[in-house]
Amino acid sequence: MAQLYFYYSAMNAGKSTSLLQSSYNYRERGMNTLVMTASIDDRYGVGKVASRIGIETDAQVFGSDDNLAAMIGSAHQEKQLHCILIDESQFLSKEQVKQLTHVVDNLDIPVLCYGLKTDFQGELFSGSQYLLAWADKLVELKTICHCGRKANMVLRLDGSGKPMRDGEQVAIGGNESYESVCRKHFREFLWD
């Protein structure tokens, strides 16, 4: 029976690496996967999922208004799909998470979503909120803070490397723009 999975973490925990490995495992066994990513994240090029360790794959992009159930259903009619893997799933809308439950429940295809749980202010992203509520399986991928504790929060850095308190929820960037920290250090920088 198919299930909806949400693999979540702070930045630099290996979410994309894990997604790419899962897709590879399916394909190695002769099964078809569909890798999808949010169109808003084009750091590695449009339609690419890439890992910091240097592996990548092509991906179907989706925008905030796309109907994922229709996109996946159409692809499934062309070629039987055995697994759907979604990178940057924090950018999913509430409706898109509902659509993914349809894929799992009605098409019987497992959906593996990978994304951040919270933004740089400690607030849930919309996609993460509904995946946390509706996923069958929640899996935390772990990374560490500079102090050695588990990092579960993300700081956004300005051009001089100082933590920012304000700004738009979404600003695409990598290590130059974000740092994963433990709650203690997040609190020291943002809440205290």
PyMOL commands that place a pseudoatom at each C-alpha (Angstrom):
pseudoatom trace, name=CA, resn=MET, resi=1, chain=A, elem=C, hetatm=0, pos=[0.000, 0.000, 0.000]
pseudoatom trace, name=CA, resn=ALA, resi=2, chain=A, elem=C, hetatm=0, pos=[1.392, 3.389, -1.037]
pseudoatom trace, name=CA, resn=GLN, resi=3, chain=A, elem=C, hetatm=0, pos=[2.083, 6.089, 1.541]
pseudoatom trace, name=CA, resn=LEU, resi=4, chain=A, elem=C, hetatm=0, pos=[2.886, 9.794, 1.680]
pseudoatom trace, name=CA, resn=TYR, resi=5, chain=A, elem=C, hetatm=0, pos=[6.273, 10.475, 3.276]
pseudoatom trace, name=CA, resn=PHE, resi=6, chain=A, elem=C, hetatm=0, pos=[7.707, 13.767, 4.493]
pseudoatom trace, name=CA, resn=TYR, resi=7, chain=A, elem=C, hetatm=0, pos=[11.473, 13.863, 4.987]
pseudoatom trace, name=CA, resn=TYR, resi=8, chain=A, elem=C, hetatm=0, pos=[12.209, 17.172, 6.694]
pseudoatom trace, name=CA, resn=SER, resi=9, chain=A, elem=C, hetatm=0, pos=[15.180, 18.955, 8.208]
pseudoatom trace, name=CA, resn=ALA, resi=10, chain=A, elem=C, hetatm=0, pos=[17.117, 22.168, 8.437]
pseudoatom trace, name=CA, resn=MET, resi=11, chain=A, elem=C, hetatm=0, pos=[19.435, 23.136, 5.572]
pseudoatom trace, name=CA, resn=ASN, resi=12, chain=A, elem=C, hetatm=0, pos=[22.420, 20.927, 4.716]
pseudoatom trace, name=CA, resn=ALA, resi=13, chain=A, elem=C, hetatm=0, pos=[21.092, 17.666, 6.128]
pseudoatom trace, name=CA, resn=GLY, resi=14, chain=A, elem=C, hetatm=0, pos=[21.246, 15.798, 2.818]
pseudoatom trace, name=CA, resn=LYS, resi=15, chain=A, elem=C, hetatm=0, pos=[17.595, 15.971, 1.736]
pseudoatom trace, name=CA, resn=SER, resi=16, chain=A, elem=C, hetatm=0, pos=[18.384, 16.174, -1.987]
pseudoatom trace, name=CA, resn=THR, resi=17, chain=A, elem=C, hetatm=0, pos=[21.067, 13.494, -1.646]
pseudoatom trace, name=CA, resn=SER, resi=18, chain=A, elem=C, hetatm=0, pos=[18.543, 11.183, 0.017]
pseudoatom trace, name=CA, resn=LEU, resi=19, chain=A, elem=C, hetatm=0, pos=[15.973, 11.908, -2.705]
pseudoatom trace, name=CA, resn=LEU, resi=20, chain=A, elem=C, hetatm=0, pos=[18.483, 11.157, -5.456]
pseudoatom trace, name=CA, resn=GLN, resi=21, chain=A, elem=C, hetatm=0, pos=[19.531, 7.923, -3.736]
pseudoatom trace, name=CA, resn=SER, resi=22, chain=A, elem=C, hetatm=0, pos=[15.911, 6.791, -3.383]
pseudoatom trace, name=CA, resn=SER, resi=23, chain=A, elem=C, hetatm=0, pos=[15.220, 7.492, -7.057]
pseudoatom trace, name=CA, resn=TYR, resi=24, chain=A, elem=C, hetatm=0, pos=[18.376, 5.597, -8.018]
pseudoatom trace, name=CA, resn=ASN, resi=25, chain=A, elem=C, hetatm=0, pos=[17.323, 2.601, -5.901]
pseudoatom trace, name=CA, resn=TYR, resi=26, chain=A, elem=C, hetatm=0, pos=[13.957, 2.369, -7.688]
pseudoatom trace, name=CA, resn=ARG, resi=27, chain=A, elem=C, hetatm=0, pos=[15.518, 2.766, -11.124]
pseudoatom trace, name=CA, resn=GLU, resi=28, chain=A, elem=C, hetatm=0, pos=[18.199, 0.192, -10.374]
pseudoatom trace, name=CA, resn=ARG, resi=29, chain=A, elem=C, hetatm=0, pos=[15.391, -2.319, -9.898]
pseudoatom trace, name=CA, resn=GLY, resi=30, chain=A, elem=C, hetatm=0, pos=[13.801, -1.428, -13.243]
pseudoatom trace, name=CA, resn=MET, resi=31, chain=A, elem=C, hetatm=0, pos=[11.112, 0.806, -11.756]
pseudoatom trace, name=CA, resn=ASN, resi=32, chain=A, elem=C, hetatm=0, pos=[10.121, 4.251, -13.013]
pseudoatom trace, name=CA, resn=THR, resi=33, chain=A, elem=C, hetatm=0, pos=[10.271, 7.364, -10.853]
pseudoatom trace, name=CA, resn=LEU, resi=34, chain=A, elem=C, hetatm=0, pos=[9.126, 10.909, -11.407]
pseudoatom trace, name=CA, resn=VAL, resi=35, chain=A, elem=C, hetatm=0, pos=[11.320, 13.523, -9.721]
pseudoatom trace, name=CA, resn=MET, resi=36, chain=A, elem=C, hetatm=0, pos=[9.694, 16.917, -9.257]
pseudoatom trace, name=CA, resn=THR, resi=37, chain=A, elem=C, hetatm=0, pos=[10.920, 20.230, -7.879]
pseudoatom trace, name=CA, resn=ALA, resi=38, chain=A, elem=C, hetatm=0, pos=[9.539, 23.702, -7.286]
pseudoatom trace, name=CA, resn=SER, resi=39, chain=A, elem=C, hetatm=0, pos=[10.094, 26.088, -10.183]
pseudoatom trace, name=CA, resn=ILE, resi=40, chain=A, elem=C, hetatm=0, pos=[10.989, 28.830, -7.712]
pseudoatom trace, name=CA, resn=ASP, resi=41, chain=A, elem=C, hetatm=0, pos=[14.298, 27.098, -6.855]
pseudoatom trace, name=CA, resn=ASP, resi=42, chain=A, elem=C, hetatm=0, pos=[16.550, 27.385, -9.890]
pseudoatom trace, name=CA, resn=ARG, resi=43, chain=A, elem=C, hetatm=0, pos=[19.920, 27.487, -8.091]
pseudoatom trace, name=CA, resn=TYR, resi=44, chain=A, elem=C, hetatm=0, pos=[21.187, 24.528, -10.129]
pseudoatom trace, name=CA, resn=GLY, resi=45, chain=A, elem=C, hetatm=0, pos=[19.202, 25.313, -13.281]
pseudoatom trace, name=CA, resn=VAL, resi=46, chain=A, elem=C, hetatm=0, pos=[15.523, 24.951, -14.123]
pseudoatom trace, name=CA, resn=GLY, resi=47, chain=A, elem=C, hetatm=0, pos=[14.324, 21.374, -13.827]
pseudoatom trace, name=CA, resn=LYS, resi=48, chain=A, elem=C, hetatm=0, pos=[17.314, 20.074, -11.852]
pseudoatom trace, name=CA, resn=VAL, resi=49, chain=A, elem=C, hetatm=0, pos=[17.620, 18.467, -8.455]
pseudoatom trace, name=CA, resn=ALA, resi=50, chain=A, elem=C, hetatm=0, pos=[21.221, 18.629, -7.329]
pseudoatom trace, name=CA, resn=SER, resi=51, chain=A, elem=C, hetatm=0, pos=[23.066, 17.684, -4.186]
pseudoatom trace, name=CA, resn=ARG, resi=52, chain=A, elem=C, hetatm=0, pos=[25.967, 19.538, -2.610]
pseudoatom trace, name=CA, resn=ILE, resi=53, chain=A, elem=C, hetatm=0, pos=[28.035, 16.356, -3.044]
pseudoatom trace, name=CA, resn=GLY, resi=54, chain=A, elem=C, hetatm=0, pos=[27.814, 16.692, -6.818]
pseudoatom trace, name=CA, resn=ILE, resi=55, chain=A, elem=C, hetatm=0, pos=[25.071, 14.357, -8.032]
pseudoatom trace, name=CA, resn=GLU, resi=56, chain=A, elem=C, hetatm=0, pos=[21.997, 15.570, -9.902]
pseudoatom trace, name=CA, resn=THR, resi=57, chain=A, elem=C, hetatm=0, pos=[19.051, 14.541, -12.043]
pseudoatom trace, name=CA, resn=ASP, resi=58, chain=A, elem=C, hetatm=0, pos=[16.502, 16.157, -14.306]
pseudoatom trace, name=CA, resn=ALA, resi=59, chain=A, elem=C, hetatm=0, pos=[13.161, 16.961, -12.714]
pseudoatom trace, name=CA, resn=GLN, resi=60, chain=A, elem=C, hetatm=0, pos=[9.667, 17.997, -13.700]
pseudoatom trace, name=CA, resn=VAL, resi=61, chain=A, elem=C, hetatm=0, pos=[9.082, 21.508, -12.345]
pseudoatom trace, name=CA, resn=PHE, resi=62, chain=A, elem=C, hetatm=0, pos=[5.859, 22.640, -10.717]
pseudoatom trace, name=CA, resn=GLY, resi=63, chain=A, elem=C, hetatm=0, pos=[4.549, 26.078, -9.916]
pseudoatom trace, name=CA, resn=SER, resi=64, chain=A, elem=C, hetatm=0, pos=[2.320, 27.150, -7.083]
pseudoatom trace, name=CA, resn=ASP, resi=65, chain=A, elem=C, hetatm=0, pos=[-0.842, 26.844, -9.208]
pseudoatom trace, name=CA, resn=ASP, resi=66, chain=A, elem=C, hetatm=0, pos=[-0.090, 23.510, -10.900]
pseudoatom trace, name=CA, resn=ASN, resi=67, chain=A, elem=C, hetatm=0, pos=[-2.359, 20.524, -10.306]
pseudoatom trace, name=CA, resn=LEU, resi=68, chain=A, elem=C, hetatm=0, pos=[0.099, 17.826, -9.217]
pseudoatom trace, name=CA, resn=ALA, resi=69, chain=A, elem=C, hetatm=0, pos=[-2.479, 15.035, -9.320]
pseudoatom trace, name=CA, resn=ALA, resi=70, chain=A, elem=C, hetatm=0, pos=[-3.186, 15.859, -12.979]
pseudoatom trace, name=CA, resn=MET, resi=71, chain=A, elem=C, hetatm=0, pos=[0.515, 16.163, -13.851]
pseudoatom trace, name=CA, resn=ILE, resi=72, chain=A, elem=C, hetatm=0, pos=[1.372, 12.867, -12.172]
pseudoatom trace, name=CA, resn=GLY, resi=73, chain=A, elem=C, hetatm=0, pos=[-1.722, 11.118, -13.560]
pseudoatom trace, name=CA, resn=SER, resi=74, chain=A, elem=C, hetatm=0, pos=[-0.786, 12.162, -17.092]
pseudoatom trace, name=CA, resn=ALA, resi=75, chain=A, elem=C, hetatm=0, pos=[2.812, 10.985, -16.689]
pseudoatom trace, name=CA, resn=HIS, resi=76, chain=A, elem=C, hetatm=0, pos=[1.550, 7.709, -15.168]
pseudoatom trace, name=CA, resn=GLN, resi=77, chain=A, elem=C, hetatm=0, pos=[-0.652, 7.079, -18.243]
pseudoatom trace, name=CA, resn=GLU, resi=78, chain=A, elem=C, hetatm=0, pos=[2.384, 7.482, -20.517]
pseudoatom trace, name=CA, resn=LYS, resi=79, chain=A, elem=C, hetatm=0, pos=[4.608, 5.226, -18.430]
pseudoatom trace, name=CA, resn=GLN, resi=80, chain=A, elem=C, hetatm=0, pos=[3.795, 3.349, -15.231]
pseudoatom trace, name=CA, resn=LEU, resi=81, chain=A, elem=C, hetatm=0, pos=[5.271, 5.205, -12.271]
pseudoatom trace, name=CA, resn=HIS, resi=82, chain=A, elem=C, hetatm=0, pos=[6.424, 3.382, -9.162]
pseudoatom trace, name=CA, resn=CYS, resi=83, chain=A, elem=C, hetatm=0, pos=[7.411, 6.368, -7.024]
pseudoatom trace, name=CA, resn=ILE, resi=84, chain=A, elem=C, hetatm=0, pos=[7.062, 10.173, -7.013]
pseudoatom trace, name=CA, resn=LEU, resi=85, chain=A, elem=C, hetatm=0, pos=[9.886, 12.153, -5.372]
pseudoatom trace, name=CA, resn=ILE, resi=86, chain=A, elem=C, hetatm=0, pos=[9.410, 15.855, -4.628]
pseudoatom trace, name=CA, resn=ASP, resi=87, chain=A, elem=C, hetatm=0, pos=[12.279, 18.181, -3.707]
pseudoatom trace, name=CA, resn=GLU, resi=88, chain=A, elem=C, hetatm=0, pos=[11.724, 21.566, -2.034]
pseudoatom trace, name=CA, resn=SER, resi=89, chain=A, elem=C, hetatm=0, pos=[8.323, 20.375, -0.825]
pseudoatom trace, name=CA, resn=GLN, resi=90, chain=A, elem=C, hetatm=0, pos=[8.059, 23.264, 1.633]
pseudoatom trace, name=CA, resn=PHE, resi=91, chain=A, elem=C, hetatm=0, pos=[6.920, 25.288, -1.409]
pseudoatom trace, name=CA, resn=LEU, resi=92, chain=A, elem=C, hetatm=0, pos=[3.835, 23.109, -1.995]
pseudoatom trace, name=CA, resn=SER, resi=93, chain=A, elem=C, hetatm=0, pos=[0.455, 24.722, -1.418]
pseudoatom trace, name=CA, resn=LYS, resi=94, chain=A, elem=C, hetatm=0, pos=[-2.216, 23.226, 0.826]
pseudoatom trace, name=CA, resn=GLU, resi=95, chain=A, elem=C, hetatm=0, pos=[-4.143, 22.180, -2.296]
pseudoatom trace, name=CA, resn=GLN, resi=96, chain=A, elem=C, hetatm=0, pos=[-1.067, 20.507, -3.788]
pseudoatom trace, name=CA, resn=VAL, resi=97, chain=A, elem=C, hetatm=0, pos=[-0.511, 18.449, -0.633]
pseudoatom trace, name=CA, resn=LYS, resi=98, chain=A, elem=C, hetatm=0, pos=[-4.166, 17.349, -0.925]
pseudoatom trace, name=CA, resn=GLN, resi=99, chain=A, elem=C, hetatm=0, pos=[-3.471, 16.394, -4.532]
pseudoatom trace, name=CA, resn=LEU, resi=100, chain=A, elem=C, hetatm=0, pos=[-0.533, 14.257, -3.410]
pseudoatom trace, name=CA, resn=THR, resi=101, chain=A, elem=C, hetatm=0, pos=[-2.803, 12.407, -0.972]
pseudoatom trace, name=CA, resn=HIS, resi=102, chain=A, elem=C, hetatm=0, pos=[-5.017, 11.659, -3.996]
pseudoatom trace, name=CA, resn=VAL, resi=103, chain=A, elem=C, hetatm=0, pos=[-2.005, 10.210, -5.864]
pseudoatom trace, name=CA, resn=VAL, resi=104, chain=A, elem=C, hetatm=0, pos=[-1.193, 7.965, -2.902]
pseudoatom trace, name=CA, resn=ASP, resi=105, chain=A, elem=C, hetatm=0, pos=[-4.763, 6.923, -2.115]
pseudoatom trace, name=CA, resn=ASN, resi=106, chain=A, elem=C, hetatm=0, pos=[-6.235, 6.595, -5.623]
pseudoatom trace, name=CA, resn=LEU, resi=107, chain=A, elem=C, hetatm=0, pos=[-3.270, 5.832, -7.902]
pseudoatom trace, name=CA, resn=ASP, resi=108, chain=A, elem=C, hetatm=0, pos=[-1.489, 3.757, -5.228]
pseudoatom trace, name=CA, resn=ILE, resi=109, chain=A, elem=C, hetatm=0, pos=[1.875, 5.407, -5.957]
pseudoatom trace, name=CA, resn=PRO, resi=110, chain=A, elem=C, hetatm=0, pos=[4.186, 6.244, -3.032]
pseudoatom trace, name=CA, resn=VAL, resi=111, chain=A, elem=C, hetatm=0, pos=[5.074, 9.941, -2.772]
pseudoatom trace, name=CA, resn=LEU, resi=112, chain=A, elem=C, hetatm=0, pos=[8.305, 10.950, -1.021]
pseudoatom trace, name=CA, resn=CYS, resi=113, chain=A, elem=C, hetatm=0, pos=[8.520, 14.664, -0.184]
pseudoatom trace, name=CA, resn=TYR, resi=114, chain=A, elem=C, hetatm=0, pos=[11.746, 16.340, 0.951]
pseudoatom trace, name=CA, resn=GLY, resi=115, chain=A, elem=C, hetatm=0, pos=[11.852, 19.838, 2.392]
pseudoatom trace, name=CA, resn=LEU, resi=116, chain=A, elem=C, hetatm=0, pos=[12.489, 22.305, 5.141]
pseudoatom trace, name=CA, resn=LYS, resi=117, chain=A, elem=C, hetatm=0, pos=[10.186, 22.307, 8.141]
pseudoatom trace, name=CA, resn=THR, resi=118, chain=A, elem=C, hetatm=0, pos=[10.536, 25.990, 9.106]
pseudoatom trace, name=CA, resn=ASP, resi=119, chain=A, elem=C, hetatm=0, pos=[11.740, 29.255, 7.653]
pseudoatom trace, name=CA, resn=PHE, resi=120, chain=A, elem=C, hetatm=0, pos=[14.417, 31.631, 9.002]
pseudoatom trace, name=CA, resn=GLN, resi=121, chain=A, elem=C, hetatm=0, pos=[11.941, 33.059, 11.535]
pseudoatom trace, name=CA, resn=GLY, resi=122, chain=A, elem=C, hetatm=0, pos=[10.980, 29.637, 12.909]
pseudoatom trace, name=CA, resn=GLU, resi=123, chain=A, elem=C, hetatm=0, pos=[7.599, 29.618, 11.129]
pseudoatom trace, name=CA, resn=LEU, resi=124, chain=A, elem=C, hetatm=0, pos=[6.228, 26.639, 9.210]
pseudoatom trace, name=CA, resn=PHE, resi=125, chain=A, elem=C, hetatm=0, pos=[6.124, 26.798, 5.431]
pseudoatom trace, name=CA, resn=SER, resi=126, chain=A, elem=C, hetatm=0, pos=[2.667, 26.050, 4.002]
pseudoatom trace, name=CA, resn=GLY, resi=127, chain=A, elem=C, hetatm=0, pos=[3.766, 22.816, 2.323]
pseudoatom trace, name=CA, resn=SER, resi=128, chain=A, elem=C, hetatm=0, pos=[5.517, 21.646, 5.462]
pseudoatom trace, name=CA, resn=GLN, resi=129, chain=A, elem=C, hetatm=0, pos=[2.515, 22.453, 7.631]
pseudoatom trace, name=CA, resn=TYR, resi=130, chain=A, elem=C, hetatm=0, pos=[0.177, 20.245, 5.628]
pseudoatom trace, name=CA, resn=LEU, resi=131, chain=A, elem=C, hetatm=0, pos=[2.721, 17.491, 5.070]
pseudoatom trace, name=CA, resn=LEU, resi=132, chain=A, elem=C, hetatm=0, pos=[3.279, 17.354, 8.839]
pseudoatom trace, name=CA, resn=ALA, resi=133, chain=A, elem=C, hetatm=0, pos=[-0.495, 17.099, 9.273]
pseudoatom trace, name=CA, resn=TRP, resi=134, chain=A, elem=C, hetatm=0, pos=[-1.354, 14.651, 6.487]
pseudoatom trace, name=CA, resn=ALA, resi=135, chain=A, elem=C, hetatm=0, pos=[1.706, 12.509, 5.713]
pseudoatom trace, name=CA, resn=ASP, resi=136, chain=A, elem=C, hetatm=0, pos=[1.608, 8.835, 6.634]
pseudoatom trace, name=CA, resn=LYS, resi=137, chain=A, elem=C, hetatm=0, pos=[5.280, 8.829, 7.640]
pseudoatom trace, name=CA, resn=LEU, resi=138, chain=A, elem=C, hetatm=0, pos=[7.407, 11.668, 9.036]
pseudoatom trace, name=CA, resn=VAL, resi=139, chain=A, elem=C, hetatm=0, pos=[11.176, 11.271, 8.912]
pseudoatom trace, name=CA, resn=GLU, resi=140, chain=A, elem=C, hetatm=0, pos=[13.565, 13.843, 10.338]
pseudoatom trace, name=CA, resn=LEU, resi=141, chain=A, elem=C, hetatm=0, pos=[16.932, 14.037, 8.588]
pseudoatom trace, name=CA, resn=LYS, resi=142, chain=A, elem=C, hetatm=0, pos=[19.530, 15.413, 10.945]
pseudoatom trace, name=CA, resn=THR, resi=143, chain=A, elem=C, hetatm=0, pos=[22.389, 17.858, 10.659]
pseudoatom trace, name=CA, resn=ILE, resi=144, chain=A, elem=C, hetatm=0, pos=[24.455, 19.642, 13.289]
pseudoatom trace, name=CA, resn=CYS, resi=145, chain=A, elem=C, hetatm=0, pos=[24.947, 23.158, 14.580]
pseudoatom trace, name=CA, resn=HIS, resi=146, chain=A, elem=C, hetatm=0, pos=[28.425, 24.660, 14.866]
pseudoatom trace, name=CA, resn=CYS, resi=147, chain=A, elem=C, hetatm=0, pos=[28.255, 23.779, 18.603]
pseudoatom trace, name=CA, resn=GLY, resi=148, chain=A, elem=C, hetatm=0, pos=[27.677, 20.069, 17.899]
pseudoatom trace, name=CA, resn=ARG, resi=149, chain=A, elem=C, hetatm=0, pos=[23.992, 19.944, 18.888]
pseudoatom trace, name=CA, resn=LYS, resi=150, chain=A, elem=C, hetatm=0, pos=[21.302, 18.843, 16.465]
pseudoatom trace, name=CA, resn=ALA, resi=151, chain=A, elem=C, hetatm=0, pos=[20.449, 21.732, 14.136]
pseudoatom trace, name=CA, resn=ASN, resi=152, chain=A, elem=C, hetatm=0, pos=[16.702, 22.104, 13.735]
pseudoatom trace, name=CA, resn=MET, resi=153, chain=A, elem=C, hetatm=0, pos=[16.450, 25.804, 12.837]
pseudoatom trace, name=CA, resn=VAL, resi=154, chain=A, elem=C, hetatm=0, pos=[17.764, 27.966, 9.998]
pseudoatom trace, name=CA, resn=LEU, resi=155, chain=A, elem=C, hetatm=0, pos=[19.239, 31.473, 10.143]
pseudoatom trace, name=CA, resn=ARG, resi=156, chain=A, elem=C, hetatm=0, pos=[19.156, 33.724, 7.085]
pseudoatom trace, name=CA, resn=LEU, resi=157, chain=A, elem=C, hetatm=0, pos=[22.351, 35.727, 6.724]
pseudoatom trace, name=CA, resn=ASP, resi=158, chain=A, elem=C, hetatm=0, pos=[22.803, 39.164, 5.228]
pseudoatom trace, name=CA, resn=GLY, resi=159, chain=A, elem=C, hetatm=0, pos=[25.655, 40.082, 2.872]
pseudoatom trace, name=CA, resn=SER, resi=160, chain=A, elem=C, hetatm=0, pos=[28.096, 40.418, 5.763]
pseudoatom trace, name=CA, resn=GLY, resi=161, chain=A, elem=C, hetatm=0, pos=[27.156, 37.074, 7.346]
pseudoatom trace, name=CA, resn=LYS, resi=162, chain=A, elem=C, hetatm=0, pos=[24.981, 38.497, 10.145]
pseudoatom trace, name=CA, resn=PRO, resi=163, chain=A, elem=C, hetatm=0, pos=[21.641, 36.822, 11.012]
pseudoatom trace, name=CA, resn=MET, resi=164, chain=A, elem=C, hetatm=0, pos=[18.542, 38.616, 9.699]
pseudoatom trace, name=CA, resn=ARG, resi=165, chain=A, elem=C, hetatm=0, pos=[15.358, 39.031, 11.723]
pseudoatom trace, name=CA, resn=ASP, resi=166, chain=A, elem=C, hetatm=0, pos=[13.049, 40.312, 8.990]
pseudoatom trace, name=CA, resn=GLY, resi=167, chain=A, elem=C, hetatm=0, pos=[12.330, 39.754, 5.307]
pseudoatom trace, name=CA, resn=GLU, resi=168, chain=A, elem=C, hetatm=0, pos=[10.201, 37.778, 2.886]
pseudoatom trace, name=CA, resn=GLN, resi=169, chain=A, elem=C, hetatm=0, pos=[9.611, 34.156, 3.860]
pseudoatom trace, name=CA, resn=VAL, resi=170, chain=A, elem=C, hetatm=0, pos=[11.169, 32.865, 0.634]
pseudoatom trace, name=CA, resn=ALA, resi=171, chain=A, elem=C, hetatm=0, pos=[14.605, 33.912, -0.550]
pseudoatom trace, name=CA, resn=ILE, resi=172, chain=A, elem=C, hetatm=0, pos=[16.419, 31.259, -2.558]
pseudoatom trace, name=CA, resn=GLY, resi=173, chain=A, elem=C, hetatm=0, pos=[20.012, 30.667, -1.505]
pseudoatom trace, name=CA, resn=GLY, resi=174, chain=A, elem=C, hetatm=0, pos=[22.546, 28.214, -0.200]
pseudoatom trace, name=CA, resn=ASN, resi=175, chain=A, elem=C, hetatm=0, pos=[25.390, 28.265, 2.322]
pseudoatom trace, name=CA, resn=GLU, resi=176, chain=A, elem=C, hetatm=0, pos=[26.118, 31.922, 1.533]
pseudoatom trace, name=CA, resn=SER, resi=177, chain=A, elem=C, hetatm=0, pos=[22.597, 32.868, 2.685]
pseudoatom trace, name=CA, resn=TYR, resi=178, chain=A, elem=C, hetatm=0, pos=[21.641, 30.355, 5.361]
pseudoatom trace, name=CA, resn=GLU, resi=179, chain=A, elem=C, hetatm=0, pos=[23.114, 28.556, 8.352]
pseudoatom trace, name=CA, resn=SER, resi=180, chain=A, elem=C, hetatm=0, pos=[21.567, 25.616, 10.207]
pseudoatom trace, name=CA, resn=VAL, resi=181, chain=A, elem=C, hetatm=0, pos=[21.710, 26.008, 13.981]
pseudoatom trace, name=CA, resn=CYS, resi=182, chain=A, elem=C, hetatm=0, pos=[20.295, 24.446, 17.132]
pseudoatom trace, name=CA, resn=ARG, resi=183, chain=A, elem=C, hetatm=0, pos=[17.354, 26.084, 18.888]
pseudoatom trace, name=CA, resn=LYS, resi=184, chain=A, elem=C, hetatm=0, pos=[19.644, 27.578, 21.539]
pseudoatom trace, name=CA, resn=HIS, resi=185, chain=A, elem=C, hetatm=0, pos=[21.696, 29.489, 18.976]
pseudoatom trace, name=CA, resn=PHE, resi=186, chain=A, elem=C, hetatm=0, pos=[18.607, 30.397, 16.962]
pseudoatom trace, name=CA, resn=ARG, resi=187, chain=A, elem=C, hetatm=0, pos=[17.083, 31.846, 20.121]
pseudoatom trace, name=CA, resn=GLU, resi=188, chain=A, elem=C, hetatm=0, pos=[20.261, 33.828, 20.919]
pseudoatom trace, name=CA, resn=PHE, resi=189, chain=A, elem=C, hetatm=0, pos=[20.314, 35.391, 17.461]
pseudoatom trace, name=CA, resn=LEU, resi=190, chain=A, elem=C, hetatm=0, pos=[16.589, 35.916, 16.827]
pseudoatom trace, name=CA, resn=TRP, resi=191, chain=A, elem=C, hetatm=0, pos=[14.505, 35.734, 19.969]
pseudoatom trace, name=CA, resn=ASP, resi=192, chain=A, elem=C, hetatm=0, pos=[16.661, 37.094, 22.789]
for i in range(1, 192): cmd.bond("trace and resi %d" % i, "trace and resi %d" % (i + 1))
show_as sticks, trace
zoom trace
